[in-house]
Amino acid sequence: MYSNDKCISSGECVKNCPNDALTLTPDGIVTNADLCAMCGKCADVCPTKAMEMTGQLMTTDEVMTQIKKETILMDTSEGGVTFSGGEPLLHHKFLIEMLDACGKEGIHRCIDTTGLANSNILMEVAGKAEHFLYDLKLMDSAKHKEWTGVPNEKILENLKLLAASGMNMNIRIPLIKGVNDDDENIYESAKFIATLEGKKPLVNILPFHNIAAKKYEKLGVHYEKGIMDEPSIERQKRVLEIFEEHGVNAMIGG
């Protein structure tokens, strides 16, 4: 649930909060995250929609009802459904139900994943999808663990398996100055991708930006980007050159 601590309203949200998680102060509504139960009652009565629920529990049938409303658009644009997150493979049982349901309707299915999952689960899901968007962040496992909290051996192993299966894929690399935009990481990434079996994937280079800062602000959480920064245009061009030198098709964005 998003909230705006600077919002000044009638205080209806405070009155309707069952856990006393909201306080009306001279500076606006203040949320105590430790008391908030995410019940959504404050959002229901917020007159300015400064507070809103951003998710809800739904069954497979309920999700499909919403998806089917977009079938005309999907047909005309040759699109489909992308299962993202978070990490969709963490909820593989529900994901597989949704993939089967979409398959029965002839809807194109795409999985957006970090690749950090049990290989058997990954391949079962792959058998029910037409396309993958696969994240590749850092080639050095120690650095990968430093920045993401996990090593990358399973991620690279799964990428090899997925490529060898003949899956249509885009490999997406978030390009972050100070983290993974150095020549060594880019060279190693290009070399690795060039050796993958199966169809040659398109690599999408996704330059880091600070848009998330506003989301943190809405959630009332301090945004600390550390040394991360946006890569220069010149650096982005050099990254594309390195991939081209290795015979890998890459582009900025996507």
NORFEN-V896055 format. One record per run of one state. SS is the DSSP state (H for helix, E for strand, C for the rest). FROM is the first residue (numbers start at 1). TO is the last residue. Records with the same first field share a line. If there is no record, write none. Layout:
SS = FROM-TO / FROM-TO
//
This chain:
C = 1-1 / 3-11 / 17-21 / 26-27 / 32-40 / 46-51 / 53-59 / 69-70 / 78-79 / 84-87 / 105-107 / 114-118 / 127-130 / 136-140 / 149-152 / 165-167 / 176-176 / 178-182 / 195-201 / 208-211 / 220-228 / 230-232 / 246-249 / 253-254
E = 2-2 / 22-25 / 28-31 / 52-52 / 80-83 / 108-113 / 131-135 / 168-175 / 177-177 / 202-207 / 229-229 / 250-252
H = 12-16 / 41-45 / 60-68 / 71-77 / 88-104 / 119-126 / 141-148 / 153-164 / 183-194 / 212-219 / 233-245
//
